[in-house]
Amino acid sequence: MKIVNSKTKYKEVVVPKLKEVFGYTNPMAIPVIKKAVINIGIGKLGKEKEKINEMVAVVRSITGQRPLMTKAKKSISGFKVREGAEVGIKTTLRGKRMWDFIDRLNNVVYPRTRDFQGIKVSSVSNDGDLNLGIKEHIVFPEISAEDAKFIFSLQVNISTTAKDKEQGDLLFRTLGFPLQDKK
């Protein structure tokens, strides 16, 4: 069996399927994946620089690029957060790195995830974007479970140019994302 990467599959399988189902005549109207954003909320680890540095190193090894530290826009006393305090780590993938990340997500990460039942249909937003969480960062092949000092989760948002949920759902299903069946 020939292994095909996601970008090739998009061009050869997904585009004709979307044209057939939705009747696109203009090739620029066909939904395409714009970017993938990987985000980690630091939460209560704000003061623990060693753990934050490990999280930054993990995101860097997973994505292949240096992540950005997100800062609080305003102070919230209930959460003991001050304006300008570091509250998260994020990185945006586009182009080749994005397609490589999507390949790893579908071919390596999901099969290695414990008790994985598929992605819920509700993870596709009304705008056709996919929002999902990965509970353990050690499912990525770049991370050694023995070397991980602690386990944390991360959020992945995959943005598309789809107009609605139906277009986004079909795009992700034909691309090979393991979405659960509609009930």
URKA-V618782 format. One record per pair of residues at least 12 apart in sequence whose C-alpha atoms are under 10 Angstrom apart, sorted by the first residue. I is the first residue (numbers start at 1). J is the second residue. Records with the same first field share a line. If there is no record, write none. Layout:
I = J ; J
//
This chain:
4 = 103
5 = 99 ; 100 ; 102 ; 103 ; 104 ; 107 ; 175
6 = 98 ; 99 ; 100 ; 101 ; 102 ; 103 ; 104 ; 106 ; 175 ; 176
7 = 33 ; 95 ; 96 ; 98 ; 99 ; 100 ; 102 ; 103 ; 175
8 = 99 ; 175
9 = 174 ; 175 ; 176
10 = 32 ; 33 ; 171 ; 172 ; 174 ; 175 ; 176
11 = 32 ; 175
13 = 174 ; 175
14 = 30 ; 31 ; 32 ; 170 ; 171 ; 172 ; 173 ; 174 ; 175 ; 176
15 = 27 ; 30 ; 31 ; 32 ; 171 ; 174 ; 175
16 = 30
17 = 170 ; 171 ; 174
18 = 30 ; 31 ; 167 ; 170 ; 171 ; 174
19 = 31
21 = 167 ; 170
22 = 166 ; 167
28 = 161
29 = 161 ; 162 ; 163
30 = 161 ; 162 ; 163 ; 167 ; 171
31 = 128 ; 160 ; 161 ; 162 ; 163 ; 164 ; 167 ; 168 ; 170 ; 171
32 = 159 ; 160 ; 161 ; 162 ; 168 ; 171
33 = 94 ; 95 ; 98 ; 99 ; 128 ; 129 ; 158 ; 159 ; 160 ; 161 ; 162 ; 168 ; 171 ; 172
34 = 93 ; 94 ; 95 ; 98 ; 129 ; 158 ; 159 ; 160 ; 161 ; 162
35 = 92 ; 93 ; 94 ; 95 ; 97 ; 98 ; 99 ; 157 ; 158 ; 159 ; 160 ; 161
36 = 91 ; 92 ; 93 ; 94 ; 95 ; 97 ; 98 ; 99 ; 101 ; 102 ; 129 ; 130 ; 131 ; 156 ; 157 ; 158 ; 159 ; 160
37 = 63 ; 90 ; 91 ; 92 ; 93 ; 94 ; 98 ; 131 ; 155 ; 156 ; 157 ; 158 ; 159
38 = 59 ; 62 ; 63 ; 67 ; 89 ; 90 ; 91 ; 92 ; 93 ; 132 ; 133 ; 154 ; 155 ; 156 ; 157 ; 158
39 = 59 ; 67 ; 68 ; 69 ; 70 ; 88 ; 89 ; 90 ; 91 ; 92 ; 133 ; 153 ; 154 ; 155 ; 156 ; 157
40 = 55 ; 56 ; 59 ; 69 ; 70 ; 87 ; 88 ; 89 ; 90 ; 91 ; 133 ; 152 ; 153 ; 154 ; 155 ; 156
41 = 69 ; 70 ; 86 ; 87 ; 88 ; 89 ; 90 ; 152 ; 153 ; 154 ; 155
42 = 55 ; 69 ; 70 ; 86 ; 87 ; 88 ; 89 ; 152
43 = 79 ; 81 ; 86 ; 87 ; 88
44 = 79 ; 80 ; 81 ; 87
45 = 86 ; 87 ; 88
46 = 81 ; 85 ; 86 ; 87 ; 88
47 = 85 ; 86
51 = 149 ; 150
52 = 69 ; 86 ; 88 ; 89
54 = 148 ; 149 ; 150
55 = 67 ; 88 ; 89 ; 137 ; 148 ; 150 ; 151 ; 152
56 = 68 ; 69 ; 88 ; 89 ; 90
58 = 137 ; 138 ; 140 ; 142 ; 143 ; 148
59 = 89 ; 90 ; 91 ; 137 ; 142 ; 143 ; 154
60 = 90 ; 91
61 = 140 ; 141 ; 142 ; 143
62 = 101 ; 104 ; 137 ; 140 ; 141 ; 142 ; 143
63 = 91 ; 92 ; 93 ; 97 ; 98 ; 100 ; 101 ; 142
64 = 91 ; 93 ; 97 ; 101
65 = 91 ; 92 ; 93 ; 97
66 = 89 ; 90 ; 91 ; 92
67 = 88 ; 89 ; 90 ; 91 ; 92
68 = 88 ; 89 ; 90 ; 91 ; 92
69 = 85 ; 86 ; 87 ; 88 ; 89 ; 90 ; 91
70 = 84 ; 85 ; 86 ; 87 ; 88 ; 89 ; 90 ; 91
71 = 83 ; 84 ; 85 ; 86 ; 87 ; 88 ; 89
72 = 84 ; 85 ; 86 ; 87 ; 88
73 = 85 ; 86 ; 87
89 = 154
90 = 154 ; 155 ; 156
91 = 156
92 = 156 ; 157 ; 158
93 = 158
98 = 158
102 = 158 ; 175 ; 176 ; 177
103 = 175 ; 176 ; 177
104 = 140 ; 141
105 = 139 ; 140 ; 177
106 = 175 ; 176 ; 177 ; 178
107 = 176 ; 177
108 = 139 ; 140 ; 141
109 = 134 ; 137 ; 138 ; 139 ; 140 ; 141
110 = 134 ; 139 ; 140 ; 177 ; 178
111 = 139
112 = 138 ; 139 ; 140 ; 141
113 = 134 ; 135 ; 136 ; 137 ; 138 ; 139 ; 140
114 = 135 ; 136 ; 139
116 = 178
117 = 178 ; 179 ; 180
118 = 177 ; 178 ; 179 ; 180 ; 181
119 = 131 ; 132 ; 133 ; 177 ; 178 ; 179 ; 180 ; 181
120 = 132 ; 178 ; 179 ; 180 ; 181 ; 182
121 = 165 ; 169 ; 178 ; 179 ; 180 ; 181 ; 182 ; 183
122 = 165 ; 169 ; 179 ; 180 ; 182
123 = 157 ; 165 ; 169 ; 179
124 = 157 ; 158 ; 164 ; 165 ; 166 ; 167 ; 168 ; 169 ; 172 ; 179
125 = 159 ; 164 ; 165 ; 166 ; 168 ; 169
126 = 162 ; 163 ; 164 ; 165 ; 166 ; 167 ; 168 ; 169
127 = 159 ; 160 ; 161 ; 162 ; 163 ; 164 ; 165 ; 166 ; 167 ; 168
128 = 158 ; 159 ; 160 ; 161 ; 162 ; 163 ; 164 ; 165 ; 166 ; 167 ; 168 ; 169 ; 170 ; 171 ; 172
129 = 157 ; 158 ; 159 ; 160 ; 161 ; 162 ; 163 ; 164 ; 165 ; 167 ; 168 ; 169 ; 171 ; 172
130 = 156 ; 157 ; 158 ; 159 ; 160 ; 165 ; 168 ; 169 ; 172
131 = 155 ; 156 ; 157 ; 158 ; 159
132 = 154 ; 155 ; 156 ; 157 ; 158
133 = 153 ; 154 ; 155 ; 156 ; 157
134 = 152 ; 153 ; 154 ; 155 ; 156
135 = 151 ; 152 ; 153 ; 154 ; 155
136 = 150 ; 151 ; 152 ; 153 ; 154
137 = 150 ; 151 ; 152 ; 153 ; 154
138 = 150 ; 151 ; 152 ; 153
158 = 172
160 = 172
//
